Amino acid sequence: MAKIERKYLAHFIDTAVPGEDAVYERLGKDLEEFSPELSAQVDKKKNILGETSVTISSYEKSASVEPYYAEVGSGLFQRLQGIIDGGLVLDDLRSHVVEVKLWETAEGGVYPAVLEEVYIEVTSYGGDTTGYQIPFTVHYTGVKVKGTFDVTTRAFTAEE
């Protein structure tokens, strides 16, 4: 069985402000790694027989996007700069990430995907002499929708 190259798990983030039609931009440029961390809620109990029971009750999924170099004309840059300039909080930080499985068989450029609601936390901005950086963290809510993603039109379609 062949290993799947990392480039075949694609992550597209919605760069539109809440309430507008989704505009997806692929994460990955300048990133050497993007790994959503699951941070499971794990409860372990040991009984008087010496047995241990393990209960995993939830996950608090998040992912760091660092570095992120700002580029004029990028929808993601405009969204992040808007968060900084406006001091945005609460639902103004809500967005979506679509994970697309590019190793699956495509039908006309359409691949299996999962859309998940997220909140964007800008962690800092500025950077060094290599360029203007806006690292951010994506906090997943667990609200997911299965469907497909057209990589040409960058449109997500939910399963019926």
C-alpha positions as a Python dict, from the first residue, in 0.01 Angstrom:
ca = {
    (1, 'M'): (0, 0, 0),
    (2, 'A'): (144, 337, -102),
    (3, 'K'): (185, 620, 146),
    (4, 'I'): (-22, 932, 84),
    (5, 'E'): (181, 1246, 22),
    (6, 'R'): (92, 1539, 251),
    (7, 'K'): (-6, 1761, -40),
    (8, 'Y'): (-309, 1539, -103),
    (9, 'L'): (-483, 1647, 219),
    (10, 'A'): (-587, 2000, 128),
    (11, 'H'): (-724, 2262, 368),
    (12, 'F'): (-931, 2549, 229),
    (13, 'I'): (-1035, 2837, 458),
    (14, 'D'): (-1332, 3064, 392),
    (15, 'T'): (-1194, 3418, 368),
    (16, 'A'): (-1531, 3596, 340),
    (17, 'V'): (-1670, 3787, 635),
    (18, 'P'): (-1964, 3613, 808),
    (19, 'G'): (-2289, 3655, 615),
    (20, 'E'): (-2124, 3677, 272),
    (21, 'D'): (-2086, 3397, 17),
    (22, 'A'): (-1791, 3170, 90),
    (23, 'V'): (-1459, 3238, -85),
    (24, 'Y'): (-1209, 2959, -22),
    (25, 'E'): (-831, 2997, -22),
    (26, 'R'): (-598, 2700, 19),
    (27, 'L'): (-371, 2700, 323),
    (28, 'G'): (-15, 2585, 272),
    (29, 'K'): (198, 2845, 103),
    (30, 'D'): (506, 2904, 323),
    (31, 'L'): (381, 2637, 568),
    (32, 'E'): (608, 2342, 631),
    (33, 'E'): (347, 2186, 858),
    (34, 'F'): (-26, 2215, 925),
    (35, 'S'): (-152, 1959, 1171),
    (36, 'P'): (-483, 2009, 1350),
    (37, 'E'): (-431, 1900, 1712),
    (38, 'L'): (-720, 1705, 1863),
    (39, 'S'): (-654, 1764, 2239),
    (40, 'A'): (-885, 1491, 2367),
    (41, 'Q'): (-1068, 1513, 2700),
    (42, 'V'): (-949, 1190, 2861),
    (43, 'D'): (-1075, 1056, 3195),
    (44, 'K'): (-898, 758, 3352),
    (45, 'K'): (-1026, 570, 3655),
    (46, 'K'): (-866, 282, 3832),
    (47, 'N'): (-1092, 43, 4023),
    (48, 'I'): (-1006, -170, 4325),
    (49, 'L'): (-929, -466, 4099),
    (50, 'G'): (-638, -273, 3949),
    (51, 'E'): (-816, -225, 3618),
    (52, 'T'): (-811, 110, 3442),
    (53, 'S'): (-1104, 241, 3242),
    (54, 'V'): (-1050, 513, 2986),
    (55, 'T'): (-1319, 749, 2860),
    (56, 'I'): (-1257, 994, 2579),
    (57, 'S'): (-1551, 1231, 2588),
    (58, 'S'): (-1461, 1511, 2347),
    (59, 'Y'): (-1196, 1682, 2139),
    (60, 'E'): (-1086, 2045, 2133),
    (61, 'K'): (-940, 2066, 1785),
    (62, 'S'): (-719, 2357, 1681),
    (63, 'A'): (-441, 2427, 1434),
    (64, 'S'): (-169, 2689, 1417),
    (65, 'V'): (-92, 2866, 1089),
    (66, 'E'): (261, 2994, 1133),
    (67, 'P'): (420, 3151, 947),
    (68, 'Y'): (159, 3333, 744),
    (69, 'Y'): (309, 3601, 518),
    (70, 'A'): (66, 3874, 414),
    (71, 'E'): (19, 3916, 39),
    (72, 'V'): (-161, 4206, -125),
    (73, 'G'): (-469, 4079, -307),
    (74, 'S'): (-513, 3771, -87),
    (75, 'G'): (-859, 3728, 60),
    (76, 'L'): (-710, 3564, 368),
    (77, 'F'): (-478, 3862, 423),
    (78, 'Q'): (-775, 4101, 394),
    (79, 'R'): (-975, 3893, 645),
    (80, 'L'): (-688, 3878, 896),
    (81, 'Q'): (-607, 4247, 859),
    (82, 'G'): (-976, 4323, 914),
    (83, 'I'): (-966, 4127, 1241),
    (84, 'I'): (-661, 4327, 1353),
    (85, 'D'): (-788, 4668, 1243),
    (86, 'G'): (-1140, 4615, 1376),
    (87, 'G'): (-1049, 4438, 1700),
    (88, 'L'): (-1307, 4179, 1599),
    (89, 'V'): (-1442, 3928, 1851),
    (90, 'L'): (-1714, 3668, 1892),
    (91, 'D'): (-1910, 3570, 1578),
    (92, 'D'): (-1713, 3817, 1363),
    (93, 'L'): (-1429, 3560, 1387),
    (94, 'R'): (-1641, 3269, 1264),
    (95, 'S'): (-1545, 3096, 940),
    (96, 'H'): (-1520, 2749, 787),
    (97, 'V'): (-1240, 2516, 685),
    (98, 'V'): (-1291, 2246, 423),
    (99, 'E'): (-1062, 1943, 436),
    (100, 'V'): (-1043, 1788, 91),
    (101, 'K'): (-920, 1434, 32),
    (102, 'L'): (-734, 1472, -298),
    (103, 'W'): (-613, 1111, -290),
    (104, 'E'): (-970, 989, -344),
    (105, 'T'): (-1110, 933, -691),
    (106, 'A'): (-1239, 1260, -831),
    (107, 'E'): (-1547, 1294, -1046),
    (108, 'G'): (-1491, 1594, -1272),
    (109, 'G'): (-1256, 1770, -1030),
    (110, 'V'): (-1489, 1709, -735),
    (111, 'Y'): (-1347, 1534, -428),
    (112, 'P'): (-1487, 1407, -97),
    (113, 'A'): (-1459, 1674, 171),
    (114, 'V'): (-1565, 1778, 520),
    (115, 'L'): (-1659, 2136, 602),
    (116, 'E'): (-1616, 2240, 965),
    (117, 'E'): (-1706, 2561, 1144),
    (118, 'V'): (-1405, 2743, 1293),
    (119, 'Y'): (-1309, 3063, 1472),
    (120, 'I'): (-996, 3253, 1369),
    (121, 'E'): (-766, 3385, 1641),
    (122, 'V'): (-494, 3622, 1523),
    (123, 'T'): (-207, 3555, 1764),
    (124, 'S'): (27, 3839, 1662),
    (125, 'Y'): (130, 4053, 1367),
    (126, 'G'): (444, 4220, 1239),
    (127, 'G'): (736, 3986, 1207),
    (128, 'D'): (1097, 4021, 1104),
    (129, 'T'): (1280, 4130, 792),
    (130, 'T'): (1146, 3835, 590),
    (131, 'G'): (806, 4004, 553),
    (132, 'Y'): (482, 4110, 722),
    (133, 'Q'): (356, 3810, 917),
    (134, 'I'): (14, 3744, 1071),
    (135, 'P'): (28, 3405, 1244),
    (136, 'F'): (-312, 3276, 1352),
    (137, 'T'): (-483, 2980, 1515),
    (138, 'V'): (-790, 2805, 1379),
    (139, 'H'): (-1024, 2679, 1654),
    (140, 'Y'): (-1264, 2409, 1530),
    (141, 'T'): (-1614, 2393, 1685),
    (142, 'G'): (-1695, 2034, 1593),
    (143, 'V'): (-1989, 2137, 1372),
    (144, 'K'): (-1917, 1934, 1059),
    (145, 'V'): (-2086, 1872, 726),
    (146, 'K'): (-1981, 1598, 483),
    (147, 'G'): (-1992, 1668, 115),
    (148, 'T'): (-1776, 1735, -189),
    (149, 'F'): (-1544, 2013, -298),
    (150, 'D'): (-1482, 2127, -654),
    (151, 'V'): (-1114, 2230, -668),
    (152, 'T'): (-1167, 2426, -990),
    (153, 'T'): (-1458, 2643, -878),
    (154, 'R'): (-1365, 2614, -508),
    (155, 'A'): (-1724, 2535, -415),
    (156, 'F'): (-1840, 2304, -133),
    (157, 'T'): (-2159, 2103, -177),
    (158, 'A'): (-2315, 1935, 127),
    (159, 'E'): (-2442, 1577, 109),
    (160, 'E'): (-2818, 1543, 100),
}
